[in-house]
Amino acid sequence: MTDTKSSSPQSYPCPECQAGVVRLKHITYFTWLNDELITVPNFPAWVCDLCGKREYDQRAIAWLTMLLNPNAGSSPETKENSQTAYRRPDSRSALGK
């Protein structure tokens, strides 16, 4: 059985400045959602100790994107039913033909 902590790097040389060391830190992540600024505390990011270059954890970004999705939590059936309920009637059926 392999230990996941030992298989992922604890730090690595910075690809941006090539002098610093990139380490995993938990920082506050900022993003815009339409006209609202969203802040997420304790967000995992790889940060260079010299130049400050940040690379956000891709799994955490995917998770956050799913959470901020306006359709999150609704089933496909609900979406179809809500669109059907507001569908405008066909002009032939409205005239009784």
LOVO-436959 format. One record per residue: residue number from 1; residue in one letter; z, y, x of N, C-alpha, C in turn. Coordinates in pm, 1 decimal. Example, Ala and Ser with C-alpha at 12.3 -4.5 7.8 and 13.67 -1.06 7.14 Angstrom:
2
MIDREN   n res     n_up  n_north   n_east    ca_up ca_north  ca_east     c_up  c_north   c_east
MIDREN   1   A    780.0   -569.0   1319.0    780.0   -450.0   1230.0    780.0   -330.0   1320.0
MIDREN   2   S    708.0   -225.0   1285.0    714.0   -106.0   1367.0    787.0      3.0   1290.0
//
This chain:
97
MIDREN   n res     n_up  n_north   n_east    ca_up ca_north  ca_east     c_up  c_north   c_east
MIDREN   1   M      0.0   -116.5     84.0      0.0      0.0      0.0      0.0    123.5     89.0
MIDREN   2   T    -88.3    219.2     61.4    -97.6    337.4    145.5    -18.9    451.4     84.0
MIDREN   3   D     39.2    531.3    168.5    114.0    648.1    125.6     17.9    765.5    112.8
MIDREN   4   T     13.4    829.2     -5.0    -82.2    937.5    -27.7    -50.4   1059.2     57.5
MIDREN   5   K     76.2   1080.6     91.1    112.2   1195.6    173.2     56.0   1182.7    314.3
MIDREN   6   S     55.9   1062.8    367.8      5.8   1044.8    503.2   -146.9   1046.5    507.8
MIDREN   7   S   -214.2   1018.0    396.5   -360.2   1015.7    396.9   -420.9   1154.1    379.4
MIDREN   8   S   -348.7   1249.4    319.5   -401.2   1384.9    306.1   -345.7   1470.9    419.3
MIDREN   9   P   -427.4   1561.3    472.5   -381.6   1640.7    586.6   -272.4   1740.1    545.1
MIDREN  10   Q   -175.1   1760.6    633.0    -69.8   1859.4    609.6   -118.2   1998.1    651.5
MIDREN  11   S   -210.9   2002.9    746.0   -270.1   2127.7    792.4   -399.9   2094.9    865.1
MIDREN  12   Y   -483.5   2196.6    879.0   -607.9   2179.2    953.8   -654.1   2315.1   1005.9
MIDREN  13   P   -740.4   2317.8   1107.3   -787.8   2445.0   1162.1   -866.5   2523.5   1057.0
MIDREN  14   C   -849.3   2654.2   1057.9   -917.0   2739.6    959.6  -1067.0   2745.5    987.8
MIDREN  15   P  -1150.2   2713.9    888.5  -1294.6   2720.5    909.2  -1347.2   2864.7    910.4
MIDREN  16   E  -1267.0   2959.7    862.6  -1309.3   3100.2    857.5  -1288.6   3169.9    992.0
MIDREN  17   C  -1163.2   3177.2   1038.3  -1133.6   3249.2   1163.1  -1131.0   3156.9   1284.4
MIDREN  18   Q  -1115.1   3029.0   1263.0  -1112.9   2925.2   1365.7  -1000.2   2941.5   1467.3
MIDREN  19   A   -903.1   3028.3   1435.2   -788.2   3045.5   1523.4   -658.4   3010.0   1450.8
MIDREN  20   G   -659.5   3025.2   1317.9   -540.6   2998.0   1239.8   -533.0   2853.6   1193.8
MIDREN  21   V   -422.8   2824.2   1126.7   -400.3   2690.5   1072.3   -383.9   2703.5    921.4
MIDREN  22   V   -457.1   2621.1    847.2   -452.8   2621.7    701.0   -347.4   2521.4    655.9
MIDREN  23   R   -255.2   2569.1    570.4   -148.8   2483.9    518.6   -141.3   2498.4    366.7
MIDREN  24   L    -90.9   2393.7    302.3    -71.8   2396.7    157.6     47.6   2483.6    123.5
MIDREN  25   K     25.9   2581.0     33.9    132.4   2668.3    -14.5    119.7   2678.2   -165.7
MIDREN  26   H    224.3   2724.6   -228.9    221.6   2749.6   -372.3    231.7   2899.3   -392.8
MIDREN  27   I    123.8   2956.9   -447.3    112.9   3101.6   -462.2     87.8   3136.1   -608.3
MIDREN  28   T     84.6   3264.7   -637.8     47.7   3308.2   -772.8   -103.5   3323.9   -777.5
MIDREN  29   Y   -166.2   3255.8   -874.5   -311.9   3258.0   -892.4   -344.1   3359.4  -1001.1
MIDREN  30   F   -442.4   3443.8   -976.1   -486.3   3544.8  -1072.1   -629.7   3515.9  -1113.3
MIDREN  31   T   -659.5   3528.0  -1242.8   -795.7   3513.1  -1291.6   -811.5   3594.5  -1418.3
MIDREN  32   W   -933.3   3630.5  -1450.1   -961.2   3705.0  -1573.3  -1012.8   3609.0  -1679.4
MIDREN  33   L   -965.1   3624.5  -1801.6  -1013.6   3551.1  -1917.2  -1053.6   3656.8  -2018.8
MIDREN  34   N  -1183.0   3681.3  -2027.7  -1237.0   3793.5  -2105.3  -1176.0   3922.4  -2051.6
MIDREN  35   D  -1099.2   3996.0  -2130.8  -1039.7   4121.9  -2085.5   -893.4   4107.9  -2046.9
MIDREN  36   E   -843.6   3985.4  -2036.1   -702.4   3963.3  -2004.9   -686.0   3905.4  -1865.5
MIDREN  37   L   -588.7   3960.6  -1793.3   -554.5   3907.8  -1662.2   -454.0   3795.1  -1680.7
MIDREN  38   I   -487.4   3678.1  -1630.6   -401.2   3560.9  -1640.1   -338.3   3537.8  -1503.2
MIDREN  39   T   -207.4   3517.0  -1499.5   -139.5   3483.8  -1374.7    -75.2   3346.5  -1389.5
MIDREN  40   V    -86.8   3267.9  -1284.6    -30.3   3133.2  -1284.0     59.1   3121.1  -1160.6
MIDREN  41   P    191.3   3117.4  -1179.6    280.4   3104.1  -1064.0    279.6   2961.3  -1008.3
MIDREN  42   N    319.2   2947.4   -884.4    331.7   2816.9   -817.7    202.2   2735.6   -819.5
MIDREN  43   F     91.3   2801.8   -795.7    -39.7   2736.4   -796.9    -71.3   2687.4   -655.1
MIDREN  44   P   -114.2   2561.1   -639.4   -141.1   2508.8   -504.5   -268.0   2568.1   -443.6
MIDREN  45   A   -255.7   2612.1   -320.1   -369.5   2667.2   -247.2   -350.7   2638.7    -98.0
MIDREN  46   W   -461.4   2623.5    -29.8   -459.7   2607.1    114.9   -481.8   2745.7    174.3
MIDREN  47   V   -384.1   2795.0    252.2   -384.6   2932.9    301.6   -377.4   2932.6    453.9
MIDREN  48   C   -465.4   3012.3    517.1   -464.2   3027.3    662.8   -348.5   3118.2    702.3
MIDREN  49   D   -271.3   3076.4    802.2   -156.8   3156.3    846.4   -197.8   3277.9    928.7
MIDREN  50   L   -324.4   3286.5    970.0   -369.1   3398.6   1051.7   -453.9   3498.5    972.3
MIDREN  51   C   -562.2   3451.8    911.1   -652.7   3544.6    841.0   -625.9   3552.1    690.4
MIDREN  52   G   -547.4   3459.1    636.7   -513.5   3463.6    494.6   -617.3   3401.8    402.5
MIDREN  53   K   -721.4   3343.7    458.1   -824.6   3277.8    376.6   -759.5   3176.0    284.2
MIDREN  54   R   -799.4   3178.1    155.3   -742.5   3085.7     56.4   -849.4   2994.1      0.4
MIDREN  55   E   -815.0   2867.8     -9.7   -898.5   2769.2    -77.3   -809.3   2704.0   -181.7
MIDREN  56   Y   -846.4   2720.4   -307.3   -763.1   2668.3   -415.2   -786.4   2520.2   -435.0
MIDREN  57   D   -679.8   2450.1   -470.1   -684.8   2307.1   -496.0   -780.3   2280.3   -612.4
MIDREN  58   Q   -882.9   2199.3   -590.4   -987.3   2176.4   -690.8   -935.6   2104.6   -815.1
MIDREN  59   R   -841.9   2012.2   -798.4   -783.9   1944.3   -916.3   -706.3   2042.4  -1001.4
MIDREN  60   A   -632.8   2132.3   -937.8   -556.0   2232.3  -1011.1   -648.0   2331.1  -1082.4
MIDREN  61   I   -758.9   2368.2  -1019.1   -857.1   2458.2  -1082.7   -918.0   2389.9  -1204.7
MIDREN  62   A   -953.9   2262.9  -1193.1  -1011.2   2189.0  -1306.4   -910.5   2179.4  -1421.1
MIDREN  63   W   -784.4   2153.2  -1388.7   -679.2   2144.5  -1489.6   -661.5   2278.2  -1559.9
MIDREN  64   L   -658.2   2387.5  -1482.5   -641.8   2521.2  -1540.2   -761.4   2558.7  -1627.1
MIDREN  65   T   -881.1   2526.0  -1583.0  -1001.8   2553.8  -1661.2   -996.7   2481.4  -1795.1
MIDREN  66   M   -950.6   2356.9  -1793.7   -938.1   2282.4  -1918.2   -835.8   2348.4  -2010.8
MIDREN  67   L   -723.5   2391.4  -1955.3   -619.5   2454.7  -2036.8   -664.9   2587.6  -2097.1
MIDREN  68   L   -745.7   2662.7  -2022.7   -791.1   2793.0  -2070.1   -914.1   2784.6  -2159.9
MIDREN  69   N   -971.9   2665.6  -2172.5  -1088.2   2646.3  -2257.7  -1047.9   2668.3  -2403.6
MIDREN  70   P  -1116.7   2756.9  -2477.8  -1077.3   2783.1  -2617.3  -1090.8   2661.2  -2708.0
MIDREN  71   N  -1169.2   2561.1  -2668.8  -1186.1   2440.8  -2750.7  -1091.9   2328.3  -2709.6
MIDREN  72   A  -1002.3   2354.6  -2614.2   -910.8   2250.9  -2567.7   -821.6   2205.6  -2682.4
MIDREN  73   G   -809.3   2076.3  -2697.3   -721.8   2020.3  -2799.1   -787.6   1994.8  -2932.3
MIDREN  74   S   -906.9   2047.4  -2953.4   -973.6   2020.6  -3081.0  -1070.6   1905.0  -3062.9
MIDREN  75   S  -1076.2   1820.6  -3164.7  -1162.7   1703.4  -3155.8  -1305.9   1740.8  -3192.5
MIDREN  76   P  -1403.8   1663.3  -3147.4  -1543.8   1691.4  -3182.5  -1566.0   1689.2  -3333.4
MIDREN  77   E  -1494.4   1603.2  -3406.9  -1509.8   1597.2  -3552.3  -1469.6   1729.9  -3616.1
MIDREN  78   T  -1361.8   1789.5  -3567.6  -1314.1   1915.4  -3622.1  -1417.4   2024.5  -3602.2
MIDREN  79   K  -1480.9   2028.6  -3486.0  -1582.8   2129.3  -3458.8  -1700.6   2112.5  -3553.7
MIDREN  80   E  -1746.8   1987.0  -3571.9  -1860.8   1962.2  -3659.2  -1827.1   1998.5  -3803.3
MIDREN  81   N  -1710.0   1960.4  -3849.5  -1670.5   1989.5  -3986.7  -1657.9   2139.1  -4010.4
MIDREN  82   S  -1605.6   2212.7  -3913.1  -1590.2   2356.7  -3932.5  -1726.4   2424.3  -3934.6
MIDREN  83   Q  -1822.4   2375.4  -3857.9  -1955.9   2433.6  -3860.6  -2025.5   2399.1  -3991.5
MIDREN  84   T  -2005.4   2278.9  -4042.0  -2066.9   2237.6  -4167.8  -2009.3   2317.9  -4283.9
MIDREN  85   A  -1881.1   2344.3  -4281.3  -1816.4   2415.7  -4391.2  -1870.1   2557.1  -4405.2
MIDREN  86   Y  -1914.2   2618.2  -4297.1  -1963.0   2755.3  -4303.2  -2115.2   2764.0  -4303.1
MIDREN  87   R  -2182.1   2650.1  -4315.8  -2327.3   2649.2  -4314.7  -2379.5   2712.6  -4443.3
MIDREN  88   R  -2477.6   2797.0  -4429.3  -2538.5   2863.4  -4544.0  -2623.1   2762.5  -4620.9
MIDREN  89   P  -2613.9   2761.1  -4754.3  -2691.8   2664.5  -4831.2  -2841.4   2689.3  -4819.9
MIDREN  90   D  -2917.8   2580.2  -4831.5  -3062.9   2588.3  -4828.7  -3109.5   2670.5  -4948.6
MIDREN  91   S  -3211.6   2753.0  -4930.5  -3257.6   2841.2  -5038.5  -3305.2   2761.9  -5159.8
MIDREN  92   R  -3360.6   2640.4  -5140.6  -3407.2   2560.5  -5253.3  -3289.5   2511.0  -5337.3
MIDREN  93   S  -3179.8   2470.0  -5269.1  -3066.6   2419.5  -5345.4  -2993.4   2533.9  -5413.2
MIDREN  94   A  -2999.1   2653.8  -5357.2  -2933.2   2768.0  -5418.4  -3005.1   2809.0  -5547.1
MIDREN  95   L  -3134.7   2784.6  -5552.6  -3212.1   2821.0  -5671.1  -3215.2   2708.5  -5774.7
MIDREN  96   G  -3154.6   2597.7  -5741.8  -3150.7   2485.7  -5834.8  -3277.1   2404.3  -5836.8
MIDREN  97   K  -3363.6   2412.5  -5739.8  -3489.1   2337.5  -5735.5  -3469.4   2203.7  -5674.1
//
